[in-house]
Amino acid sequence: MTNWRLRGNCLDRDPELFFSTAAGDQARAKAVCTGCIVRLQCLRAADLEEAELVDHKMVNGVRGGLTGMERWARRFPEEHERILEQKRQSNERNKEAKRKAYANMTPEQKERDRASKAASNKRRRLDPKYQRAEAARLARRKMATA
Ligand code: SF4
């Protein structure tokens, strides 16, 4: 183990947190990296290791305060932008399809749809996973405005 690793904030943290793909966990892992005195060394080491990878491979896990996707996006900005654009277009198509489907519904179908969405949102808000993600989102927003 290289010496700088022994000085990382994550040394006594659960490694699962750093390799989780859940947004809430990733935000918590990144919060651990914030203020880590070896953050730059850590990020540089990740960059060097990942530069060796072939086929534009992406490595999961938060290192140096960035997720695997964020480090990948730094290495391949054009490819990342192309993927984001594809997602934007796909979202637009989905939204348009939903809008058309909703416009063709009868008033009774629209009422059932509204009730079903309200029930689903209520269930989601009671889900501990959603509550953790929401707490992480609020913490990120607070950090961004501090
Ligand atoms: S920057 Fe993050 S992942 Fe890297 S050593 Fe520090 S706490 Fe650990």
Backbone and ligand atoms as CSV (ligand in chain L), in Angstrom:
chain,resi,resn,atom,element,x,y,z
A,1,MET,N,N,0.843,-1.200,0.000
A,1,MET,CA,C,0.000,0.000,0.000
A,1,MET,C,C,0.880,1.253,0.000
A,2,THR,N,N,0.634,2.154,-0.955
A,2,THR,CA,C,1.427,3.391,-1.001
A,2,THR,C,C,1.115,4.209,0.254
A,3,ASN,N,N,2.121,4.890,0.761
A,3,ASN,CA,C,1.985,5.584,2.026
A,3,ASN,C,C,0.819,6.575,2.102
A,4,TRP,N,N,0.578,7.323,1.031
A,4,TRP,CA,C,-0.476,8.337,1.104
A,4,TRP,C,C,-1.835,7.719,1.408
A,5,ARG,N,N,-2.025,6.464,1.001
A,5,ARG,CA,C,-3.317,5.807,1.240
A,5,ARG,C,C,-3.613,5.670,2.736
A,6,LEU,N,N,-2.547,5.583,3.521
A,6,LEU,CA,C,-2.728,5.430,4.971
A,6,LEU,C,C,-3.238,6.718,5.618
A,7,ARG,N,N,-3.174,7.813,4.848
A,7,ARG,CA,C,-3.609,9.094,5.408
A,7,ARG,C,C,-4.983,9.519,4.878
A,8,GLY,N,N,-5.610,8.654,4.098
A,8,GLY,CA,C,-6.923,8.988,3.525
A,8,GLY,C,C,-8.034,8.955,4.563
A,9,ASN,N,N,-9.022,9.840,4.374
A,9,ASN,CA,C,-10.183,9.870,5.282
A,9,ASN,C,C,-10.966,8.566,5.262
A,10,CYS,N,N,-10.807,7.799,4.177
A,10,CYS,CA,C,-11.616,6.592,4.013
A,10,CYS,C,C,-11.000,5.370,4.688
A,11,LEU,N,N,-9.842,5.542,5.278
A,11,LEU,CA,C,-9.101,4.391,5.805
A,11,LEU,C,C,-9.941,3.532,6.746
A,12,ASP,N,N,-10.707,4.177,7.625
A,12,ASP,CA,C,-11.497,3.391,8.578
A,12,ASP,C,C,-12.984,3.360,8.210
A,13,ARG,N,N,-13.283,3.669,6.936
A,13,ARG,CA,C,-14.690,3.648,6.491
A,13,ARG,C,C,-15.003,2.342,5.802
A,14,ASP,N,N,-16.290,2.043,5.741
A,14,ASP,CA,C,-16.745,0.824,5.083
A,14,ASP,C,C,-16.506,0.946,3.568
A,15,PRO,N,N,-15.684,0.072,2.980
A,15,PRO,CA,C,-15.408,0.174,1.535
A,15,PRO,C,C,-16.670,0.044,0.676
A,16,GLU,N,N,-17.672,-0.644,1.207
A,16,GLU,CA,C,-18.941,-0.801,0.455
A,16,GLU,C,C,-19.514,0.560,0.062
A,17,LEU,N,N,-19.355,1.534,0.947
A,17,LEU,CA,C,-19.897,2.869,0.685
A,17,LEU,C,C,-19.272,3.457,-0.574
A,18,PHE,N,N,-17.978,3.202,-0.778
A,18,PHE,CA,C,-17.250,3.796,-1.902
A,18,PHE,C,C,-17.511,3.064,-3.223
A,19,PHE,N,N,-18.029,1.826,-3.114
A,19,PHE,CA,C,-18.284,1.074,-4.348
A,19,PHE,C,C,-19.772,0.891,-4.627
A,20,SER,N,N,-20.597,1.550,-3.841
A,20,SER,CA,C,-22.035,1.475,-4.063
A,20,SER,C,C,-22.397,2.311,-5.296
A,21,THR,N,N,-23.438,1.892,-6.007
A,21,THR,CA,C,-23.879,2.693,-7.157
A,21,THR,C,C,-25.095,3.543,-6.792
A,22,ALA,N,N,-25.557,3.450,-5.535
A,22,ALA,CA,C,-26.699,4.266,-5.107
A,22,ALA,C,C,-26.251,5.722,-4.948
A,23,ALA,N,N,-27.064,6.641,-5.493
A,23,ALA,CA,C,-26.689,8.059,-5.489
A,23,ALA,C,C,-26.439,8.566,-4.064
A,24,GLY,N,N,-27.272,8.134,-3.106
A,24,GLY,CA,C,-27.115,8.586,-1.722
A,24,GLY,C,C,-25.775,8.149,-1.149
A,25,ASP,N,N,-25.396,6.887,-1.404
A,25,ASP,CA,C,-24.112,6.374,-0.904
A,25,ASP,C,C,-22.956,7.108,-1.566
A,26,GLN,N,N,-23.082,7.340,-2.874
A,26,GLN,CA,C,-22.005,8.037,-3.573
A,26,GLN,C,C,-21.811,9.445,-3.003
A,27,ALA,N,N,-22.927,10.107,-2.680
A,27,ALA,CA,C,-22.828,11.462,-2.109
A,27,ALA,C,C,-22.146,11.395,-0.746
A,28,ARG,N,N,-22.461,10.355,0.036
A,28,ARG,CA,C,-21.814,10.221,1.354
A,28,ARG,C,C,-20.321,9.920,1.194
A,29,ALA,N,N,-19.987,9.074,0.217
A,29,ALA,CA,C,-18.567,8.758,-0.010
A,29,ALA,C,C,-17.821,10.022,-0.445
A,30,LYS,N,N,-18.454,10.804,-1.329
A,30,LYS,CA,C,-17.798,12.031,-1.792
A,30,LYS,C,C,-17.617,13.021,-0.642
A,31,ALA,N,N,-18.574,13.007,0.289
A,31,ALA,CA,C,-18.454,13.900,1.451
A,31,ALA,C,C,-17.244,13.499,2.296
A,32,VAL,N,N,-16.953,12.180,2.354
A,32,VAL,CA,C,-15.765,11.721,3.096
A,32,VAL,C,C,-14.502,12.247,2.404
A,33,CYS,N,N,-14.511,12.244,1.072
A,33,CYS,CA,C,-13.348,12.721,0.301
A,33,CYS,C,C,-13.137,14.230,0.464
A,34,THR,N,N,-14.248,14.951,0.691
A,34,THR,CA,C,-14.124,16.405,0.829
A,34,THR,C,C,-13.253,16.689,2.047
A,35,GLY,N,N,-12.204,17.379,1.850
A,35,GLY,CA,C,-11.316,17.700,2.974
A,35,GLY,C,C,-10.271,16.631,3.247
A,36,CYS,N,N,-10.263,15.555,2.456
A,36,CYS,CA,C,-9.238,14.519,2.624
A,36,CYS,C,C,-7.897,15.125,2.187
A,37,ILE,N,N,-6.889,14.988,3.010
A,37,ILE,CA,C,-5.619,15.656,2.697
A,37,ILE,C,C,-4.861,15.006,1.540
A,38,VAL,N,N,-5.242,13.790,1.172
A,38,VAL,CA,C,-4.536,13.139,0.046
A,38,VAL,C,C,-5.443,13.026,-1.188
A,39,ARG,N,N,-6.442,13.864,-1.223
A,39,ARG,CA,C,-7.407,13.779,-2.320
A,39,ARG,C,C,-6.747,13.880,-3.701
A,40,LEU,N,N,-5.831,14.836,-3.852
A,40,LEU,CA,C,-5.200,15.009,-5.163
A,40,LEU,C,C,-4.356,13.798,-5.558
A,41,GLN,N,N,-3.593,13.279,-4.590
A,41,GLN,CA,C,-2.791,12.068,-4.876
A,41,GLN,C,C,-3.716,10.922,-5.267
A,42,CYS,N,N,-4.823,10.820,-4.543
A,42,CYS,CA,C,-5.770,9.736,-4.780
A,42,CYS,C,C,-6.354,9.836,-6.204
A,43,LEU,N,N,-6.742,11.058,-6.569
A,43,LEU,CA,C,-7.324,11.257,-7.897
A,43,LEU,C,C,-6.283,11.010,-8.986
A,44,ARG,N,N,-5.060,11.462,-8.733
A,44,ARG,CA,C,-3.987,11.252,-9.706
A,44,ARG,C,C,-3.709,9.756,-9.884
A,45,ALA,N,N,-3.702,9.028,-8.779
A,45,ALA,CA,C,-3.457,7.581,-8.850
A,45,ALA,C,C,-4.573,6.899,-9.649
A,46,ALA,N,N,-5.816,7.317,-9.403
A,46,ALA,CA,C,-6.950,6.731,-10.137
A,46,ALA,C,C,-6.804,7.052,-11.628
A,47,ASP,N,N,-6.470,8.307,-11.939
A,47,ASP,CA,C,-6.303,8.717,-13.341
A,47,ASP,C,C,-5.229,7.876,-14.029
A,48,LEU,N,N,-4.099,7.687,-13.334
A,48,LEU,CA,C,-2.999,6.915,-13.931
A,48,LEU,C,C,-3.415,5.462,-14.168
A,49,GLU,N,N,-4.048,4.863,-13.184
A,49,GLU,CA,C,-4.485,3.462,-13.331
A,49,GLU,C,C,-5.518,3.324,-14.448
A,50,GLU,N,N,-6.465,4.279,-14.490
A,50,GLU,CA,C,-7.547,4.162,-15.470
A,50,GLU,C,C,-7.095,4.521,-16.889
A,51,ALA,N,N,-6.005,5.288,-16.990
A,51,ALA,CA,C,-5.473,5.620,-18.319
A,51,ALA,C,C,-4.943,4.368,-19.018
A,52,GLU,N,N,-4.609,3.353,-18.210
A,52,GLU,CA,C,-4.072,2.093,-18.754
A,52,GLU,C,C,-5.176,1.194,-19.313
A,53,LEU,N,N,-6.411,1.501,-18.979
A,53,LEU,CA,C,-7.504,0.608,-19.364
A,53,LEU,C,C,-7.789,0.683,-20.865
A,54,VAL,N,N,-8.211,-0.426,-21.422
A,54,VAL,CA,C,-8.517,-0.436,-22.856
A,54,VAL,C,C,-10.031,-0.365,-23.070
A,55,ASP,N,N,-10.429,-0.091,-24.299
A,55,ASP,CA,C,-11.842,-0.078,-24.706
A,55,ASP,C,C,-12.704,0.912,-23.914
A,56,HIS,N,N,-12.126,2.041,-23.522
A,56,HIS,CA,C,-12.898,3.080,-22.820
A,56,HIS,C,C,-13.630,2.522,-21.599
A,57,LYS,N,N,-12.982,1.589,-20.935
A,57,LYS,CA,C,-13.605,0.943,-19.781
A,57,LYS,C,C,-13.811,1.938,-18.638
A,58,MET,N,N,-14.893,1.740,-17.897
A,58,MET,CA,C,-15.176,2.598,-16.757
A,58,MET,C,C,-15.006,1.794,-15.474
A,59,VAL,N,N,-14.361,2.400,-14.475
A,59,VAL,CA,C,-14.156,1.711,-13.201
A,59,VAL,C,C,-15.116,2.297,-12.178
A,60,ASN,N,N,-15.846,1.417,-11.519
A,60,ASN,CA,C,-16.810,1.876,-10.535
A,60,ASN,C,C,-16.095,2.293,-9.241
A,61,GLY,N,N,-16.717,3.161,-8.485
A,61,GLY,CA,C,-16.177,3.497,-7.169
A,61,GLY,C,C,-15.739,4.949,-7.065
A,62,VAL,N,N,-15.996,5.533,-5.901
A,62,VAL,CA,C,-15.580,6.921,-5.662
A,62,VAL,C,C,-14.106,6.927,-5.274
A,63,ARG,N,N,-13.327,7.735,-6.001
A,63,ARG,CA,C,-11.904,7.927,-5.680
A,63,ARG,C,C,-11.563,9.392,-5.908
A,64,GLY,N,N,-10.840,9.955,-4.967
A,64,GLY,CA,C,-10.447,11.358,-5.120
A,64,GLY,C,C,-11.635,12.295,-5.205
A,65,GLY,N,N,-12.751,11.905,-4.651
A,65,GLY,CA,C,-13.934,12.766,-4.636
A,65,GLY,C,C,-14.783,12.692,-5.892
A,66,LEU,N,N,-14.434,11.782,-6.816
A,66,LEU,CA,C,-15.229,11.664,-8.040
A,66,LEU,C,C,-15.723,10.228,-8.213
A,67,THR,N,N,-16.903,10.081,-8.758
A,67,THR,CA,C,-17.423,8.740,-9.042
A,67,THR,C,C,-16.707,8.184,-10.282
A,68,GLY,N,N,-16.892,6.897,-10.510
A,68,GLY,CA,C,-16.302,6.284,-11.690
A,68,GLY,C,C,-16.771,6.981,-12.965
A,69,MET,N,N,-18.054,7.324,-13.003
A,69,MET,CA,C,-18.610,7.993,-14.191
A,69,MET,C,C,-18.005,9.383,-14.374
A,70,GLU,N,N,-17.825,10.101,-13.278
A,70,GLU,CA,C,-17.248,11.452,-13.382
A,70,GLU,C,C,-15.795,11.395,-13.853
A,71,ARG,N,N,-15.045,10.393,-13.376
A,71,ARG,CA,C,-13.657,10.277,-13.847
A,71,ARG,C,C,-13.644,9.876,-15.319
A,72,TRP,N,N,-14.574,8.973,-15.672
A,72,TRP,CA,C,-14.660,8.527,-17.065
A,72,TRP,C,C,-15.000,9.715,-17.973
A,73,ALA,N,N,-15.934,10.558,-17.521
A,73,ALA,CA,C,-16.344,11.722,-18.322
A,73,ALA,C,C,-15.187,12.697,-18.529
A,74,ARG,N,N,-14.267,12.768,-17.561
A,74,ARG,CA,C,-13.083,13.637,-17.730
A,74,ARG,C,C,-12.160,13.064,-18.784
A,75,ARG,N,N,-12.088,11.721,-18.853
A,75,ARG,CA,C,-11.191,11.097,-19.833
A,75,ARG,C,C,-11.769,11.146,-21.240
A,76,PHE,N,N,-13.089,11.016,-21.335
A,76,PHE,CA,C,-13.735,10.939,-22.653
A,76,PHE,C,C,-14.890,11.950,-22.732
A,77,PRO,N,N,-14.577,13.252,-22.709
A,77,PRO,CA,C,-15.656,14.259,-22.660
A,77,PRO,C,C,-16.593,14.204,-23.864
A,78,GLU,N,N,-16.045,13.937,-25.047
A,78,GLU,CA,C,-16.915,13.922,-26.235
A,78,GLU,C,C,-17.869,12.739,-26.201
A,79,GLU,N,N,-17.345,11.598,-25.792
A,79,GLU,CA,C,-18.197,10.406,-25.704
A,79,GLU,C,C,-19.278,10.602,-24.638
A,80,HIS,N,N,-18.860,11.229,-23.529
A,80,HIS,CA,C,-19.809,11.483,-22.455
A,80,HIS,C,C,-20.915,12.416,-22.941
A,81,GLU,N,N,-20.525,13.460,-23.660
A,81,GLU,CA,C,-21.515,14.421,-24.172
A,81,GLU,C,C,-22.478,13.726,-25.144
A,82,ARG,N,N,-21.930,12.812,-25.958
A,82,ARG,CA,C,-22.780,12.080,-26.915
A,82,ARG,C,C,-23.810,11.219,-26.154
A,83,ILE,N,N,-23.371,10.564,-25.070
A,83,ILE,CA,C,-24.288,9.734,-24.275
A,83,ILE,C,C,-25.368,10.609,-23.626
A,84,LEU,N,N,-24.935,11.769,-23.096
A,84,LEU,CA,C,-25.917,12.672,-22.471
A,84,LEU,C,C,-26.944,13.142,-23.492
A,85,GLU,N,N,-26.462,13.443,-24.706
A,85,GLU,CA,C,-27.364,13.907,-25.757
A,85,GLU,C,C,-28.361,12.805,-26.129
A,86,GLN,N,N,-27.885,11.564,-26.215
A,86,GLN,CA,C,-28.781,10.440,-26.509
A,86,GLN,C,C,-29.845,10.303,-25.421
A,87,LYS,N,N,-29.408,10.471,-24.156
A,87,LYS,CA,C,-30.359,10.368,-23.038
A,87,LYS,C,C,-31.394,11.484,-23.110
A,88,ARG,N,N,-30.907,12.718,-23.429
A,88,ARG,CA,C,-31.825,13.859,-23.529
A,88,ARG,C,C,-32.870,13.589,-24.603
A,89,GLN,N,N,-32.413,13.096,-25.756
A,89,GLN,CA,C,-33.342,12.829,-26.857
A,89,GLN,C,C,-34.328,11.728,-26.487
A,90,SER,N,N,-33.822,10.685,-25.813
A,90,SER,CA,C,-34.688,9.588,-25.405
A,90,SER,C,C,-35.734,10.087,-24.397
A,91,ASN,N,N,-35.299,10.930,-23.445
A,91,ASN,CA,C,-36.239,11.496,-22.470
A,91,ASN,C,C,-37.315,12.326,-23.165
A,92,GLU,N,N,-36.889,13.113,-24.162
A,92,GLU,CA,C,-37.845,13.950,-24.894
A,92,GLU,C,C,-38.881,13.075,-25.602
A,93,ARG,N,N,-38.393,11.996,-26.248
A,93,ARG,CA,C,-39.315,11.086,-26.953
A,93,ARG,C,C,-40.303,10.452,-25.967
A,94,ASN,N,N,-39.777,10.021,-24.800
A,94,ASN,CA,C,-40.647,9.406,-23.793
A,94,ASN,C,C,-41.698,10.385,-23.289
A,95,LYS,N,N,-41.246,11.630,-23.038
A,95,LYS,CA,C,-42.173,12.656,-22.539
A,95,LYS,C,C,-43.280,12.900,-23.552
A,96,GLU,N,N,-42.880,12.992,-24.825
A,96,GLU,CA,C,-43.843,13.263,-25.886
A,96,GLU,C,C,-44.844,12.100,-26.006
A,97,ALA,N,N,-44.333,10.862,-25.903
A,97,ALA,CA,C,-45.211,9.690,-25.991
A,97,ALA,C,C,-46.201,9.692,-24.824
A,98,LYS,N,N,-45.730,10.043,-23.629
A,98,LYS,CA,C,-46.606,10.088,-22.446
A,98,LYS,C,C,-47.655,11.179,-22.603
A,99,ARG,N,N,-47.182,12.342,-23.129
A,99,ARG,CA,C,-48.116,13.465,-23.306
A,99,ARG,C,C,-49.239,13.084,-24.270
A,100,LYS,N,N,-48.855,12.378,-25.357
A,100,LYS,CA,C,-49.862,11.975,-26.347
A,100,LYS,C,C,-50.815,10.944,-25.741
A,101,ALA,N,N,-50.244,9.976,-24.984
A,101,ALA,CA,C,-51.087,8.942,-24.374
A,101,ALA,C,C,-52.070,9.585,-23.406
A,102,TYR,N,N,-51.589,10.578,-22.629
A,102,TYR,CA,C,-52.455,11.242,-21.644
A,102,TYR,C,C,-53.563,12.016,-22.365
A,103,ALA,N,N,-53.209,12.674,-23.470
A,103,ALA,CA,C,-54.198,13.467,-24.214
A,103,ALA,C,C,-55.313,12.582,-24.757
A,104,ASN,N,N,-55.007,11.302,-25.026
A,104,ASN,CA,C,-56.015,10.398,-25.591
A,104,ASN,C,C,-56.851,9.678,-24.526
A,105,MET,N,N,-56.563,9.924,-23.244
A,105,MET,CA,C,-57.307,9.238,-22.179
A,105,MET,C,C,-58.687,9.860,-21.981
A,106,THR,N,N,-59.603,9.026,-21.499
A,106,THR,CA,C,-60.922,9.547,-21.113
A,106,THR,C,C,-60.763,10.240,-19.762
A,107,PRO,N,N,-61.734,11.089,-19.337
A,107,PRO,CA,C,-61.626,11.747,-18.020
A,107,PRO,C,C,-61.491,10.722,-16.881
A,108,GLU,N,N,-62.194,9.571,-16.991
A,108,GLU,CA,C,-62.104,8.550,-15.923
A,108,GLU,C,C,-60.688,7.963,-15.872
A,109,GLN,N,N,-60.109,7.705,-17.046
A,109,GLN,CA,C,-58.744,7.166,-17.093
A,109,GLN,C,C,-57.752,8.167,-16.492
A,110,LYS,N,N,-57.971,9.450,-16.798
A,110,LYS,CA,C,-57.071,10.487,-16.256
A,110,LYS,C,C,-57.167,10.521,-14.735
A,111,GLU,N,N,-58.399,10.387,-14.212
A,111,GLU,CA,C,-58.581,10.409,-12.762
A,111,GLU,C,C,-57.885,9.201,-12.124
A,112,ARG,N,N,-58.050,8.021,-12.740
A,112,ARG,CA,C,-57.385,6.808,-12.211
A,112,ARG,C,C,-55.861,6.979,-12.263
A,113,ASP,N,N,-55.388,7.567,-13.350
A,113,ASP,CA,C,-53.953,7.796,-13.522
A,113,ASP,C,C,-53.416,8.711,-12.417
A,114,ARG,N,N,-54.154,9.795,-12.143
A,114,ARG,CA,C,-53.734,10.739,-11.086
A,114,ARG,C,C,-53.695,10.034,-9.728
A,115,ALA,N,N,-54.745,9.247,-9.436
A,115,ALA,CA,C,-54.818,8.559,-8.135
A,115,ALA,C,C,-53.673,7.545,-8.012
A,116,SER,N,N,-53.396,6.832,-9.103
A,116,SER,CA,C,-52.333,5.836,-9.083
A,116,SER,C,C,-50.970,6.500,-8.851
A,117,LYS,N,N,-50.742,7.641,-9.521
A,117,LYS,CA,C,-49.463,8.349,-9.339
A,117,LYS,C,C,-49.338,8.876,-7.912
A,118,ALA,N,N,-50.427,9.397,-7.366
A,118,ALA,CA,C,-50.383,9.930,-5.997
A,118,ALA,C,C,-50.048,8.807,-5.016
A,119,ALA,N,N,-50.659,7.626,-5.205
A,119,ALA,CA,C,-50.397,6.488,-4.304
A,119,ALA,C,C,-48.951,6.040,-4.440
A,120,SER,N,N,-48.472,5.999,-5.676
A,120,SER,CA,C,-47.093,5.573,-5.919
A,120,SER,C,C,-46.103,6.548,-5.295
A,121,ASN,N,N,-46.369,7.864,-5.412
A,121,ASN,CA,C,-45.485,8.873,-4.805
A,121,ASN,C,C,-45.473,8.754,-3.284
A,122,LYS,N,N,-46.647,8.463,-2.715
A,122,LYS,CA,C,-46.739,8.334,-1.260
A,122,LYS,C,C,-45.890,7.153,-0.798
A,123,ARG,N,N,-46.004,6.013,-1.518
A,123,ARG,CA,C,-45.211,4.821,-1.161
A,123,ARG,C,C,-43.715,5.128,-1.261
A,124,ARG,N,N,-43.366,5.859,-2.336
A,124,ARG,CA,C,-41.952,6.181,-2.564
A,124,ARG,C,C,-41.405,7.040,-1.421
A,125,ARG,N,N,-42.185,8.038,-0.992
A,125,ARG,CA,C,-41.703,8.939,0.069
A,125,ARG,C,C,-41.494,8.199,1.386
A,126,LEU,N,N,-42.226,7.083,1.584
A,126,LEU,CA,C,-42.080,6.316,2.826
A,126,LEU,C,C,-40.926,5.319,2.770
A,127,ASP,N,N,-40.369,5.123,1.571
A,127,ASP,CA,C,-39.279,4.162,1.386
A,127,ASP,C,C,-37.993,4.722,2.019
A,128,PRO,N,N,-37.349,3.969,2.936
A,128,PRO,CA,C,-36.117,4.468,3.582
A,128,PRO,C,C,-35.022,4.810,2.569
A,129,LYS,N,N,-34.971,4.058,1.457
A,129,LYS,CA,C,-33.949,4.347,0.442
A,129,LYS,C,C,-34.161,5.741,-0.152
A,130,TYR,N,N,-35.447,6.066,-0.428
A,130,TYR,CA,C,-35.785,7.382,-0.966
A,130,TYR,C,C,-35.442,8.460,0.059
A,131,GLN,N,N,-35.751,8.183,1.332
A,131,GLN,CA,C,-35.486,9.178,2.372
A,131,GLN,C,C,-33.989,9.439,2.510
A,132,ARG,N,N,-33.174,8.366,2.394
A,132,ARG,CA,C,-31.716,8.560,2.474
A,132,ARG,C,C,-31.215,9.378,1.283
A,133,ALA,N,N,-31.740,9.050,0.078
A,133,ALA,CA,C,-31.316,9.773,-1.124
A,133,ALA,C,C,-31.724,11.243,-1.026
A,134,GLU,N,N,-32.906,11.492,-0.470
A,134,GLU,CA,C,-33.400,12.859,-0.325
A,134,GLU,C,C,-32.521,13.632,0.672
A,135,ALA,N,N,-32.150,12.963,1.771
A,135,ALA,CA,C,-31.282,13.615,2.770
A,135,ALA,C,C,-29.926,13.943,2.143
A,136,ALA,N,N,-29.407,13.010,1.307
A,136,ALA,CA,C,-28.117,13.251,0.648
A,136,ALA,C,C,-28.244,14.411,-0.337
A,137,ARG,N,N,-29.376,14.470,-1.055
A,137,ARG,CA,C,-29.581,15.556,-2.025
A,137,ARG,C,C,-29.603,16.907,-1.321
A,138,LEU,N,N,-30.318,16.962,-0.180
A,138,LEU,CA,C,-30.388,18.214,0.575
A,138,LEU,C,C,-29.007,18.598,1.117
A,139,ALA,N,N,-28.229,17.573,1.555
A,139,ALA,CA,C,-26.878,17.851,2.073
A,139,ALA,C,C,-25.992,18.399,0.957
A,140,ARG,N,N,-26.128,17.826,-0.265
A,140,ARG,CA,C,-25.343,18.329,-1.407
A,140,ARG,C,C,-25.692,19.760,-1.718
A,141,ARG,N,N,-27.004,20.042,-1.698
A,141,ARG,CA,C,-27.464,21.409,-2.009
A,141,ARG,C,C,-26.921,22.400,-0.963
A,142,LYS,N,N,-26.947,21.956,0.313
A,142,LYS,CA,C,-26.454,22.807,1.399
A,142,LYS,C,C,-24.962,23.089,1.220
A,143,MET,N,N,-24.207,22.018,0.830
A,143,MET,CA,C,-22.764,22.185,0.638
A,143,MET,C,C,-22.488,23.126,-0.526
A,144,ALA,N,N,-23.314,23.014,-1.599
A,144,ALA,CA,C,-23.109,23.847,-2.790
A,144,ALA,C,C,-23.379,25.319,-2.494
A,145,THR,N,N,-24.310,25.597,-1.583
A,145,THR,CA,C,-24.658,27.003,-1.300
A,145,THR,C,C,-23.866,27.566,-0.127
A,146,ALA,N,N,-23.079,26.691,0.571
A,146,ALA,CA,C,-22.316,27.173,1.744
A,146,ALA,C,C,-21.122,28.018,1.315
L,1,SF4,S1,S,-9.838,11.159,-1.609
L,1,SF4,FE1,FE,-11.509,9.863,-0.904
L,1,SF4,S2,S,-11.092,7.836,-1.733
L,1,SF4,FE2,FE,-9.209,9.022,-1.865
L,1,SF4,S3,S,-8.053,8.566,-0.008
L,1,SF4,FE3,FE,-9.252,10.399,0.396
L,1,SF4,S4,S,-11.147,9.709,1.295
L,1,SF4,FE4,FE,-10.189,7.937,0.329
